[in-house]
């Protein structure tokens, strides 16, 4: 291909290439020819060659070797070469390259050129790729051009000033007076540039914002002129006069009126006029209306105007364009908290959007529908949400279930309705609910004592129908284990009478135990329920004993442990089985919980008993009676560790220190030694309000558990609190995770750190602890040596 081939011929040759390899060959030959011509001192086709190189750059091939040619062409006196040179600079150069600095002087000269078109080229290039250094050097020239008499230059200078303000914030003050003067222009292009520049200045400087609030009447007059003006072919777009300028003015008014009563009052009438007179049948009109709505909702507008804005968004919800429906719901979502009543008027339209085919619209409709649920509409809204849950996409099912749980807990008209709603969700989308759902529902059922019979009958029928929804099956097993006697009576007034035999109940639980769909946690619930039924039925105890014994050799360690413990209850401790397996006490709840797991720390502590699986082995949290340790082992009791008959946690009349209580520790035949009660804590460090205490518990001959507890009695909060420990080389040390890393002032909370030591060689036990924390912005570090460990035989060490 000849080096002098025209641009059109090169494009034709590249497009006719049949393979990528052939295309690369064409481009490589042409680039080689362009390089050769760039090296020639007198080259008449420089603009022609650079234009071809820019096309090559647009295809993604390297064209950096043309950067210096761009610099030379910008300095050329010929307009045709200067135009291509500036275009090349905008495409091939950026502010990070040193070559861009070489054109600073050329741009400065061209900004003073007699031709407006050359000035325009320089302005466009500076606005496109000007670095911070270039902007500082050329800012006075731009400010001068803002005051020029030529409208063509002023509009481009205004947009160039916007780029400079974004690059160098400090230069904003230089352009403020000129920008204010531009608002008096009649040319729409200049007005548009001025509004964009003022918007940028106001967003970046609060003082400038206050100064430009005085321009609100001017902006209102400009906007009114656009709204009431007749047809103008130069600015008309689909019947709307210059919608681009209208949108820009509305955005600026939104910034000026935010948190300012005076400015907001000055624009209220204008916004009402725009909202009522703008045609909403076309996209252009909807764009102006949407900006009007955002402005009304963001400023301190009148209540009637806000209702008008919400009604416009309601009309958007009926639009056939899904994008318009989406932005309408996004805007309603932001104001539903402040204008709840106004948004409620469009509840029916919003609920209809749940049936939309577009996934994004459906998600927004779900979020907005959940936000609209209140005590007055909970039944009707929940009916719609449950209907949506049964057919919603899998990716929305989890959010829908969580939202329904939250709404039901906040506004449930009755406990029965609450339970029915949660069971409906578990039946429909049980696999998509969060882990907290099971313990929270168990707590709800436990507290609704008058509904125990109704709930256990309903859950039993649900398990017979479907055992694939694991959370539902877990709750059902728990209820059957607790209230199986109510199920066998068949005397429930709230449901149809169903005759259920002991074999039917055990068959259902055995089906859950043997099903491949049951998770290990579900099998644990079913096995414990089966065990609890041994005290609630009379004729099938041998069958229960057989079922439990089978799982004594189960491959699942958790299930095997439960089965072995339950077998021990049948054999060695059969006389205590009825007391240990009696019904769980009512779980008190002192503060409102959150079904979705978003509760406070206190609430978490209150619902902890329900979260423990029945029969799960728990480590003792503090010194307690041995009887309560066993009850915690088999019943998941989270009540205070001092038992009382009212809690139903032990057999009436059984003393805490009785021989039976002692035997209970040896549940598995004396495989575990009796734990030694920890010695009283001693203070090992006290300085600057920080106190560190130490307590020890001997686990075996060589094993020792050390508990370090830190508190803060000073007036300042402590953060980043850490403890580090070192021991002799022959001693093995394992530090468990601390309970936290912050110590509030005045001893409001403590941090606990457990350290496990193993001293097989019986060496002198010593430990050095480093204490590090931050208070009032300053770091602090100290070290303490511990040479004696209280409560041990080796305390002298």
Buried (B, 14 or more C-beta within 10 A) or exposed (E): EEEEBEEEEBEEBBEEBEEEEEBEEBBEBBBEBBBEBBEEEEBEBBBBBBBBBBBBBEEEBEBEEBBEBBBBBBBBEEEEBBBBBBBBBBBBBEBEBEBBBBBBEBBBEBBEBEEBEBBBBBBBBBBBBBBEBBBBBBBEBBBEBBEEEBBBBBBBBBBBBBBBBEBBEEBBBBBBEBBBEBBEBEBBBBBBBBBBBBBBBBBEBEEBBEBBBEBBEEBBEBBBEBBEEEEEEEBBBEEBBBBBBBBBBBBBBBBBBBEBEEBBBBBBEBBBBBBEEBEBEBBBBBBBBBBBBBBBBBBBBBEEBBBBBBBBBBBBBEBEEBBBBBBBBBBBBEBBEEBEEBBBEBBEBBBEBBEBEBEBBBBBBBBBBBBBBBEEBBEEBBEBBBBBBEEBEEEBBBBBBBBBBBBBBBBBEEBBBBBBBBBBBBBBBBBBBBEBBBBBBBBBBBEBEEBBBBBBBBBBBBBBEEBEBBBBBBBBBBBBBBBBBBBBEBEBEEBEEEEBEBEBBBEBBBBBBEBEEBEEBBBBBBBBBBBBBBBBBEEBBEBBBEBBBEBBEBEEEBBBBBBBBBBBBBEBBEEBBEBBBBBBBEBEBEEEBBBBBEBEEEBBEBBEBBBBBBBBBEEEEEEBBBBBBBBBBBBBBBBEBEBEEEBBBBBEEBEEEEEBBEBBBBBEEEEEEEBEEBBEBBEBBEEBBBBBBBBBBBBEEBBBBBBBBBBBEBEBBBBEBBBEBBBEEEBEBEBEEBEBEBBBBEEEBBBBBBBBBBBEEEBEBBBEBEBBBBBEEEEBEBEBEBEBBBBBEBEEB
